[in-house]
Amino acid sequence: MSFGDTLFWIALMQIIGINIVLSGDNAVVIALAARSLPAHQQQKAVFWGAGAAVVMRIVLTIFAVQLLKYPYLKLVGAVLLLWIAVKLLLPEHDGDDGIDASDNLMAAIKTILIADLVMSLDNVIAVAAAAKDSLTLLILGLGISIPLVIFGSTLLLKLMDRWPIIITIGAALLGWVAGEMAVSDPLLKEWVDANASWLHWAAPAVGAVFVVALGKWIAARAAKVGEAVVDLAERDSKPQP
């Protein structure tokens, strides 16, 4: 794909959209890790920690792109991507974030790097799939989107809270990419091209619909179970006559 190719720009928008949706937690981690630093060092920690995270993410994703050229791995990646997309639509549970704030600049940067590495599996798989074997797309997409997420994290998180439809669109996008990924696996691609080329658009559409439908259904079930537990707790707390 070249800069003049429409597919190039579509794939680039996919990479940026995926990172915006999936990197919110990483941006929060960066803020948490730097929160105990003096004000004049917080910006340095965010800058150097985020810069190192961008380089690390690019290297990891290049490896992932190479691995996805082997048979079966895209099928496995597609299933994993569907799971990530569905999980995105499930209600979050409050709890300890497990991120220690540090009053030392180097320690804060180290915390940011380690946390970003641990939390980046979903991003790496999704972006590697969307890049479609193009190193230019990969580096350009990550180079644009990761700093955008990190430095605009507060705004992005507020937008997602105000308009949850952004999360649903992001999950559908991941489902779409998973469908594209599955039918482009070396094991299937030749047969699909020769006998069922319609799967190149049908599989992504099915993936998007599947993710949203399953995610919403599980979320609704979880909400009902939560309501039942609350009702039971309230009933048990009432004094017995």
MOPE-V610049 format. One record per residue. N is the residue number from 1. RES is the residue in three letters. OMEGA is omega in whole degrees, 0 to 359 (none if undefined). D_CENTER is the distance of its C-alpha to the mean C-alpha in Angstrom with 1 decimal. Layout:
n:N res:RES omega:OMEGA d_center:D_CENTER
n:N res:RES omega:OMEGA d_center:D_CENTER
//
This chain:
n:1 res:MET omega:181 d_center:24.0
n:2 res:SER omega:181 d_center:25.6
n:3 res:PHE omega:181 d_center:25.2
n:4 res:GLY omega:183 d_center:27.6
n:5 res:ASP omega:179 d_center:25.6
n:6 res:THR omega:180 d_center:23.9
n:7 res:LEU omega:178 d_center:21.4
n:8 res:PHE omega:183 d_center:20.5
n:9 res:TRP omega:176 d_center:19.7
n:10 res:ILE omega:180 d_center:17.8
n:11 res:ALA omega:179 d_center:15.5
n:12 res:LEU omega:178 d_center:15.2
n:13 res:MET omega:177 d_center:14.2
n:14 res:GLN omega:181 d_center:11.5
n:15 res:ILE omega:180 d_center:10.1
n:16 res:ILE omega:180 d_center:10.6
n:17 res:GLY omega:179 d_center:9.3
n:18 res:ILE omega:182 d_center:5.8
n:19 res:ASN omega:178 d_center:5.9
n:20 res:ILE omega:182 d_center:7.8
n:21 res:VAL omega:187 d_center:5.8
n:22 res:LEU omega:187 d_center:2.7
n:23 res:SER omega:180 d_center:5.9
n:24 res:GLY omega:179 d_center:8.4
n:25 res:ASP omega:180 d_center:9.1
n:26 res:ASN omega:179 d_center:9.7
n:27 res:ALA omega:178 d_center:12.0
n:28 res:VAL omega:178 d_center:13.7
n:29 res:VAL omega:180 d_center:14.4
n:30 res:ILE omega:179 d_center:16.1
n:31 res:ALA omega:180 d_center:18.2
n:32 res:LEU omega:183 d_center:19.2
n:33 res:ALA omega:185 d_center:20.2
n:34 res:ALA omega:191 d_center:22.3
n:35 res:ARG omega:182 d_center:23.8
n:36 res:SER omega:178 d_center:27.1
n:37 res:LEU omega:171 d_center:27.9
n:38 res:PRO omega:186 d_center:30.7
n:39 res:ALA omega:184 d_center:29.7
n:40 res:HIS omega:179 d_center:30.7
n:41 res:GLN omega:182 d_center:28.5
n:42 res:GLN omega:181 d_center:25.2
n:43 res:GLN omega:178 d_center:24.6
n:44 res:LYS omega:180 d_center:25.4
n:45 res:ALA omega:179 d_center:23.0
n:46 res:VAL omega:183 d_center:20.1
n:47 res:PHE omega:183 d_center:21.3
n:48 res:TRP omega:178 d_center:22.0
n:49 res:GLY omega:179 d_center:19.1
n:50 res:ALA omega:179 d_center:16.6
n:51 res:GLY omega:178 d_center:18.7
n:52 res:ALA omega:179 d_center:18.7
n:53 res:ALA omega:178 d_center:15.0
n:54 res:VAL omega:180 d_center:14.7
n:55 res:VAL omega:180 d_center:17.4
n:56 res:MET omega:181 d_center:16.0
n:57 res:ARG omega:179 d_center:12.6
n:58 res:ILE omega:180 d_center:14.7
n:59 res:VAL omega:179 d_center:17.0
n:60 res:LEU omega:183 d_center:14.6
n:61 res:THR omega:176 d_center:13.1
n:62 res:ILE omega:176 d_center:16.7
n:63 res:PHE omega:180 d_center:17.6
n:64 res:ALA omega:179 d_center:15.0
n:65 res:VAL omega:180 d_center:16.3
n:66 res:GLN omega:181 d_center:19.8
n:67 res:LEU omega:183 d_center:19.2
n:68 res:LEU omega:177 d_center:17.8
n:69 res:LYS omega:181 d_center:21.3
n:70 res:TYR omega:180 d_center:22.9
n:71 res:PRO omega:177 d_center:23.7
n:72 res:TYR omega:186 d_center:21.8
n:73 res:LEU omega:176 d_center:18.8
n:74 res:LYS omega:177 d_center:17.0
n:75 res:LEU omega:177 d_center:18.1
n:76 res:VAL omega:179 d_center:16.7
n:77 res:GLY omega:180 d_center:13.3
n:78 res:ALA omega:178 d_center:13.5
n:79 res:VAL omega:179 d_center:14.3
n:80 res:LEU omega:180 d_center:11.5
n:81 res:LEU omega:176 d_center:9.0
n:82 res:LEU omega:179 d_center:11.1
n:83 res:TRP omega:178 d_center:11.0
n:84 res:ILE omega:182 d_center:7.3
n:85 res:ALA omega:179 d_center:7.8
n:86 res:VAL omega:180 d_center:11.1
n:87 res:LYS omega:180 d_center:10.1
n:88 res:LEU omega:183 d_center:8.1
n:89 res:LEU omega:182 d_center:11.7
n:90 res:LEU omega:180 d_center:13.6
n:91 res:PRO omega:180 d_center:15.5
n:92 res:GLU omega:178 d_center:14.7
n:93 res:HIS omega:178 d_center:17.6
n:94 res:ASP omega:179 d_center:19.2
n:95 res:GLY omega:180 d_center:20.2
n:96 res:ASP omega:182 d_center:20.8
n:97 res:ASP omega:177 d_center:17.9
n:98 res:GLY omega:182 d_center:19.6
n:99 res:ILE omega:180 d_center:19.3
n:100 res:ASP omega:174 d_center:22.8
n:101 res:ALA omega:180 d_center:23.9
n:102 res:SER omega:177 d_center:26.2
n:103 res:ASP omega:179 d_center:29.3
n:104 res:ASN omega:185 d_center:29.2
n:105 res:LEU omega:182 d_center:27.4
n:106 res:MET omega:179 d_center:26.8
n:107 res:ALA omega:179 d_center:25.8
n:108 res:ALA omega:179 d_center:23.2
n:109 res:ILE omega:178 d_center:21.8
n:110 res:LYS omega:178 d_center:21.8
n:111 res:THR omega:179 d_center:20.0
n:112 res:ILE omega:182 d_center:17.2
n:113 res:LEU omega:182 d_center:17.0
n:114 res:ILE omega:180 d_center:17.1
n:115 res:ALA omega:179 d_center:14.5
n:116 res:ASP omega:179 d_center:12.0
n:117 res:LEU omega:182 d_center:13.0
n:118 res:VAL omega:187 d_center:12.7
n:119 res:MET omega:190 d_center:9.2
n:120 res:SER omega:183 d_center:7.8
n:121 res:LEU omega:182 d_center:8.3
n:122 res:ASP omega:179 d_center:5.0
n:123 res:ASN omega:184 d_center:4.6
n:124 res:VAL omega:181 d_center:8.2
n:125 res:ILE omega:183 d_center:8.7
n:126 res:ALA omega:181 d_center:6.9
n:127 res:VAL omega:178 d_center:8.7
n:128 res:ALA omega:179 d_center:11.7
n:129 res:ALA omega:182 d_center:12.1
n:130 res:ALA omega:183 d_center:12.0
n:131 res:ALA omega:176 d_center:14.4
n:132 res:LYS omega:175 d_center:17.0
n:133 res:ASP omega:181 d_center:18.9
n:134 res:SER omega:179 d_center:19.5
n:135 res:LEU omega:179 d_center:19.5
n:136 res:THR omega:179 d_center:20.3
n:137 res:LEU omega:184 d_center:17.4
n:138 res:LEU omega:183 d_center:15.0
n:139 res:ILE omega:180 d_center:16.8
n:140 res:LEU omega:181 d_center:17.3
n:141 res:GLY omega:179 d_center:13.8
n:142 res:LEU omega:180 d_center:12.5
n:143 res:GLY omega:179 d_center:15.8
n:144 res:ILE omega:194 d_center:15.5
n:145 res:SER omega:184 d_center:12.0
n:146 res:ILE omega:176 d_center:11.5
n:147 res:PRO omega:178 d_center:15.0
n:148 res:LEU omega:180 d_center:14.4
n:149 res:VAL omega:185 d_center:11.6
n:150 res:ILE omega:185 d_center:13.7
n:151 res:PHE omega:176 d_center:17.0
n:152 res:GLY omega:187 d_center:16.1
n:153 res:SER omega:182 d_center:14.0
n:154 res:THR omega:180 d_center:16.9
n:155 res:LEU omega:181 d_center:17.4
n:156 res:LEU omega:181 d_center:13.8
n:157 res:LEU omega:177 d_center:13.8
n:158 res:LYS omega:179 d_center:17.2
n:159 res:LEU omega:180 d_center:16.4
n:160 res:MET omega:177 d_center:13.8
n:161 res:ASP omega:183 d_center:16.5
n:162 res:ARG omega:180 d_center:19.2
n:163 res:TRP omega:181 d_center:17.6
n:164 res:PRO omega:178 d_center:15.4
n:165 res:ILE omega:178 d_center:15.6
n:166 res:ILE omega:179 d_center:12.8
n:167 res:ILE omega:179 d_center:10.4
n:168 res:THR omega:178 d_center:12.4
n:169 res:ILE omega:179 d_center:12.3
n:170 res:GLY omega:178 d_center:8.5
n:171 res:ALA omega:178 d_center:8.7
n:172 res:ALA omega:177 d_center:11.8
n:173 res:LEU omega:178 d_center:10.4
n:174 res:LEU omega:177 d_center:8.2
n:175 res:GLY omega:177 d_center:11.5
n:176 res:TRP omega:180 d_center:13.5
n:177 res:VAL omega:178 d_center:11.9
n:178 res:ALA omega:178 d_center:12.5
n:179 res:GLY omega:176 d_center:16.0
n:180 res:GLU omega:182 d_center:16.7
n:181 res:MET omega:183 d_center:15.6
n:182 res:ALA omega:184 d_center:18.0
n:183 res:VAL omega:177 d_center:21.0
n:184 res:SER omega:176 d_center:20.7
n:185 res:ASP omega:181 d_center:21.1
n:186 res:PRO omega:180 d_center:24.4
n:187 res:LEU omega:187 d_center:25.9
n:188 res:LEU omega:192 d_center:25.7
n:189 res:LYS omega:183 d_center:25.5
n:190 res:GLU omega:180 d_center:29.3
n:191 res:TRP omega:180 d_center:30.3
n:192 res:VAL omega:180 d_center:27.9
n:193 res:ASP omega:184 d_center:29.2
n:194 res:ALA omega:190 d_center:32.7
n:195 res:ASN omega:185 d_center:32.8
n:196 res:ALA omega:182 d_center:29.9
n:197 res:SER omega:179 d_center:28.4
n:198 res:TRP omega:179 d_center:27.5
n:199 res:LEU omega:180 d_center:24.7
n:200 res:HIS omega:175 d_center:22.8
n:201 res:TRP omega:182 d_center:22.3
n:202 res:ALA omega:182 d_center:22.9
n:203 res:ALA omega:176 d_center:20.2
n:204 res:PRO omega:180 d_center:17.3
n:205 res:ALA omega:178 d_center:19.0
n:206 res:VAL omega:179 d_center:19.5
n:207 res:GLY omega:180 d_center:15.9
n:208 res:ALA omega:181 d_center:14.8
n:209 res:VAL omega:180 d_center:17.8
n:210 res:PHE omega:182 d_center:17.3
n:211 res:VAL omega:183 d_center:13.9
n:212 res:VAL omega:182 d_center:15.1
n:213 res:ALA omega:182 d_center:18.5
n:214 res:LEU omega:180 d_center:17.6
n:215 res:GLY omega:180 d_center:15.0
n:216 res:LYS omega:181 d_center:17.7
n:217 res:TRP omega:179 d_center:20.4
n:218 res:ILE omega:180 d_center:19.1
n:219 res:ALA omega:179 d_center:18.4
n:220 res:ALA omega:178 d_center:21.9
n:221 res:ARG omega:180 d_center:23.4
n:222 res:ALA omega:179 d_center:21.9
n:223 res:ALA omega:179 d_center:23.3
n:224 res:LYS omega:178 d_center:26.7
n:225 res:VAL omega:178 d_center:26.8
n:226 res:GLY omega:178 d_center:26.1
n:227 res:GLU omega:180 d_center:28.9
n:228 res:ALA omega:179 d_center:31.2
n:229 res:VAL omega:179 d_center:30.7
n:230 res:VAL omega:179 d_center:31.5
n:231 res:ASP omega:181 d_center:34.5
n:232 res:LEU omega:180 d_center:35.8
n:233 res:ALA omega:180 d_center:35.4
n:234 res:GLU omega:181 d_center:37.3
n:235 res:ARG omega:180 d_center:40.0
n:236 res:ASP omega:182 d_center:40.5
n:237 res:SER omega:180 d_center:40.8
n:238 res:LYS omega:180 d_center:43.7
n:239 res:PRO omega:180 d_center:47.1
n:240 res:GLN omega:180 d_center:49.0
n:241 res:PRO omega:none d_center:52.4
//
